[in-house]
Amino acid sequence: MLKGAILGGLAALALWLTPATVAAPNAAAPAPQIKRFVVHGVYTREQRSLLVRQGFDIGEGYWADHVELYGTDAQARRLSLSGMRTQRVPLTPDDFPPPDSNYHNYAEMVADLQAVAAARPNIVHLFSLGTSYEGRQIVGARVSDDATDNLNEPGVFFVGQHHAREHLTVEVVLSLLHLFSGMTPSAANDVSELVRTRQIYIVPSLNPDGAEYDIAGGSYGYWRKNRQPNPNAIGTDNNRNYSYRWGCCGGSDGYGGGETYRGPNPLSAPENQRMRDFMIAHPNVKTGISYHTYGELVLYPYGYTYTDEPPDMDHTDHLTFMAMGAAMEQTTGYHAQQSSDLYITDGDWNDWMYGELHRYPITIEMAGYGYGFYPPDEYIPVEIRRNWQAAIFDAKIADCPRRIVGASCS
């Protein structure tokens, strides 16, 4: 597989790969010695939020009496000394080994986008949000029967890989391109009307730099952030860098070496700036899903507060989010809940999309099947099929999400 920095140059209907000069890595930063632990005795959202606030990188899995910790032996010892029982979990196999070759690295992802655009030139239109910190194009596809971007039609936005190690999200978002473009025909998934009446925007990886870094060393690095240097280390958590309630509530880290480092200021990460620019330019986008792993959850705003309806949450909108969550829970089998019921987050995509832009976002945490962030590729088709109906539902309601609770959008 092609490693290192790759720049995708956009042509009218095709995207061509050419080499790019990227920022030199920080030679002083040692390779992370990250291990996976189970931490027992964690029962509540308050306990989970406290661990995050203390700088621990806990997995998004949802269990009644424990969490998974991604960290060093020293961090595990700290928790043990505080009275919590920690247990080491073996790491998963090396980087996309031959049995797992169905995962897409950056070059393969772009090639897949190109291939679908070539096969469906009348409805698949390639675009780029712009470049990442290391100069890679944040590539995407618009699926619509309009030759040009029609902002008069309702838009829906699907994005994967805010977090580098969550490679399964790329596969599911790529599958949506195949689904909506008709490359995966099924009588149960007739999407032709949506292609005619919607603008469907698909971005498989918001964080291509971190994704390539995570798989570059011959074994998984458990890398979460982007690759932008900061005064303490490398990387900003792209899902803590948005400008709504940024750094407000103990749901992110102000230290650059922290896994949930929010950046020195809101939207300091280039990838988040590109997302902001796109959303401002596309007021027609009313719904969207950001895909993550591996909590098996459907999450709706807010993450920054435990309160169900704070002053910045409209009552009808709250009912709408609960109804959206219930509908997606029914088809995915994931549990639907307010984002903060997992743990407190601030500066995340969900809160920004609703609180600042007044869109109707959902975050889906897909399954890890006991492998955490790196399930074998045998599980890719399972998760793909599991998520189609939720995506179709999200596209269907993009004209007026509030109508699902009997309200208008005027």
N, C-alpha and C positions, 0 to 999 in steps of 0.2 A: 504494500500500500504506500501511496505517496505521503511522505511526512514533510514537515517544515512549512514555511510560509508559502502561500499560493495566492495569487491575485487573479480574480475573475474579471476580465474586461467585458463590458456589455456591448453587444451589437444589437441590431434592431430586433431580431427574433431569436438570437442564439447568444450563448455566453461562452467565451473562450478562455481557457486557462493559460496564463503566462506567469513566469517567475516574478516575484516581488522582493524588494529589499525591506526587511523588517527590523524592528528595534532589537538591538542586541540584548540577550538575557542578562539578568543580574548575576554575574559570576560569583558574587559573594553569597548568594542565596543557596543554601544546601538543598538537595533533593528532599522533599518531605518524607519523613518516615512515619507515614500514617498507618494506623492499624484499626481494626474494627472490634469493638467491645459491646457487650450487653451490660447495661447499668440497671440493676434491680432496685425496687423500692421507689419508683417514680410513678405516681398515681394520677396527678392532676395537671391541668393546663398551667396552673401557677408554678408547680415544680418544674415543668418543662420550660416555661418562660424564664425561670430563674437560672437554669442551666445555660440557656442561650445568652442571657444577659451577662453571665460570668465568662463568656467566651468559648463555651464548649460547642463543638459542631455535632449536633445530634441529628440522626436521620429523621425522615419525615414519616416513618412508620407509626401506626397508631395502635398502641397496646395498653391494656388496663393497668399493668403493674411494672412496666419497664420501658426503657428507650435504648436505641443503639447509638453508641458514641463512636465518632471517627476522630481519632486523635493519637497522641503519643503515649508511650508507657508512663511518662511522667504525669500526664493529665489523668490517666487511669488511676495512678497512685494517689493523686490529690483527692479524687472522689472516694477511694477506698479509705483514706485517712479521715474523711468527713463522715464515715459511717455507712457509705453505700457499697453494696457488693458489686464488683465488676468481674466480668468473665470474658476472656479473649475468644473471638470468633475467627476461624481461619479465613484468610483472604481468598478471593476467587482467582481463577486462572489468569494467565498473562494476556496481554493486549490482543484483542481480536484474533485469537488463534484460528487455524484453519477450520475447526468445527464451528466457529462463530463468525465466519467470514461474511455472513449476510448483513452485518452491521456496516453502515456507510461512514467512511471518513469524509473529510471535506471534499476532496477531489471526486470521490464517488457520488457524493450527494449532489454536487454541481452537475456531474455527468447525467445523473438521473433527471434532474430538472431539464437539462438540455434535450434529453431523449423524449420526454413527454411533450415538451414544446414543439419538437420536430414532428411528432406523431399527431398532434392536435393543434396545428397552427392557427386555426380559426377561433379557438377558445382559450388557449393557454398563452399567456404573455409574460415573459420574464422581466423582472425588474430587480433593483438593488435598493436597500435602505441607505446604502453608503458603505463606508469602510470601517472596519474594526481598528483597534489600537495598532495592531501589527500590519494593517494594510489589506486584509482580506475583505472581499466584497461580502456583505450580509445579503445573500441572494434570496430571492423569492419568486413566486409566480402568482399572477392574477388570473383567475378562471372566470370568464365571462364571454358572452357572445358579442360584446362591444369591442371593437377594434382598439378604441382608446378608453382610457380610464373615465368612466361615467359616474361623476360624483352625485348625480341625481338619483342613482339607484342605491338602495340600502347595502351597506358593506358589512362583512364579517371577517375577522382577523384571527388566524391560527398561528401560534408561534411556539417553537420548541427551544430547548437548551439555553435558558437563562443561566443554568448551572452546567458547567463543562462536563462533569462526570455522568450526567443524565442522558446517555446516548440513546436510550430507548425512545426518548421523546422525538428525536430526529426521525426515527423509523415510522412512528405513528403520524407525524405531520406530513412526511413524504407520502404516506399511504392516502392521506386526504386529497393530495394532488391527483393521485391515480383514480380515486373514487369520483371526485367532482368532474374530472376530465373525461370520464367514461372508459378509462383504461381498465377498470375493475367492474365490469357490468354485473348487475344483479337485479332481478325483478323486485327484490325487497328494498332496493336502494335506488329508486328512480330519482335522479337529481337534475334532469334536464330542465325542469321548470325553474329551479334555483339558478342554474347557469344563465337562464334567459332573463331573470328578474333581479339578480344580485351581483355585486362585485365581491368575489371571494378571494381574499388575500392570504397567501400561505408562505410562511418564513420558517423553514425547518430548524435553523440554528441562529440564535441571536449572538452566540458567544463562540465563534469558530476558533479563535486563538486559544482559548482555554481548552476547547475540545481536542484540538490537535496536540496540545501540550500533555493532556491527560493520557494519551495513548502513544506518546513518542518514545518512551524509554524502554519498550519491550515488556512492560508490565503496567497495570493500572496505577495511576498516581493519586486517585481520590481527589483530584483537583476540582475545586468548586468555582473559583472566581475567574475574572478575565485576566489578562497578562499586562496590565498597565502598572508600571512601578509606582510606589508611594514611598514616603520617607522612611517607613519601617520595613517594608518587604515588597512583594509583588502582588498585585491583584485587588480588584474591587468586586464585591458581590453585586452583580447586575440586578439582583432582585431586592436590594436594599438601597439603591441609588436614585430612585425616582423622587420627585420633588414634593409629593403630597405627604405631609406629616413626617418628613425626613428627619430621622434621628430623634423623634419626639419622645419615645415611650419605652425605652429599654429593649426594643426589638431589633437592634443592630449593634455593631461594634464600632467604636471610634478609633480603635488601634489598628494600624495598617496590617499587622500580622494576623489579625483575627479573621476567621472564616466568614463572618458576616460583616466585614468591613464595609461601611456605607460610603466611603470616599470622603475627600476633604470638603466637598459641598455637593448639593443636589445636582444630579445630571452631569457629574464630572467624568463619567465613563463615556467614551465616544459612542459605544453601542447604544447606550440609553439616550444620548443626544439624537442619534439617528431615529430611534423609536419615537421620540418626542416630535421630531420634524415631520415624520410620516403621519402621525395621528393629527397633528395640527392641520396638515395639508389635506386630511381625509375626514372631514366632519361627518361624512356618510357612514363611517364605521360606528355602529351602535352596539354590536356584540362581539365577543371574542373569547378565545380559550387560550390560556398559557399552560403548556404541558410540563409536568415535573414527574419525578419518581421519588419515593416509592411507597407512599402512604395509603393508597387505595381510598382516596378522598375526593369529594367535589367541594371546593372551597369558594365561598362568596364573601364580599366585603362585610365588615372591616377586619383588618388584621391588627390595627394599632390599639384597639380597645376591646375589652370584654363586653361592653354595653351593646345590646342588640340594636337599639335605635338611638345613637347619640344625636346631638343637635344637627350634625352634618349628614344625617341619613333621613331621607324622606320616607314616611310610613308606607306609602304605596310601593316605593322602590324596595323597601325591605321585604314586603310581601312578594314582590316580583322575584327577588333573589331566592327566597325560600322555595318558590314554585319552580324556578329554573333548576335549583339544586335537586328538588324532589324528582323532576322529570329525568334528569341525568342520572340520578341514583338508580332509578328504575331500569334504565337500559345498560348502564355500565356495571352495576352491582357494587360500586364504590359508595361509601357512606358520605352523605351531604351534611355540611355544617358550616357555621361561620368560621372564617379563617383563624380568628384568635382562639377558638376552642382547641386548636392544636397547640399553639403557643403564640405569644405576642410577636408581631413583626411590624416594622415601620419602614416606609420608603419602598414598599413593594408595588408590583405592577397592578394588582387588583385594586388597591386603595387609590393609586394614582389615576387609573382609568375611570373609576367612579367619582372619587372625591374631587379631582381637579377638572376632568374632562366630561363628567356626567355621561359616561358610557356604561354598559352593562357587562362587565367581565366575569369570567369564571376561571379559576385555576383548578386543573385536574391533576391529582397525584395518582399516577398509575402504579401497577403492582411490581414488586421485586422478586416474588416467588421464592423467598428465602435467601436470595443472592444479593440483597441490598441493591446497590446502584448498577450491578453488572450481571443481570440474568443472561443465561445462554441464549443464543439466537433462536433456539426452538420456541421461545416464548414470544417472539416478535409477532407472528401471525395471530396468536391468541389475543394480545393486547390491541393489535390493529382492529380486529373485528369487534372487540369489546367497546371501542370508542367511536365507531362510525355513526351510530344513531344519535349520540349526544351532539356530535358535530353537525349533523343534518338538522337536528332540532334547533341548534343555535343559529344556523343560517336561516331557517324558516321564520324565526321570530325577529330577525334583524330589522324589519320595517317598523316594529313597535313592540318591544319586549313587554311593556306593561299590559298589553292586551290579554296576556295569559292569566291575569287576575281581574279582567273585566274593566280595566282602566284605559284611558286614551293617552296618546302621546302628543297631543296638540298643546 
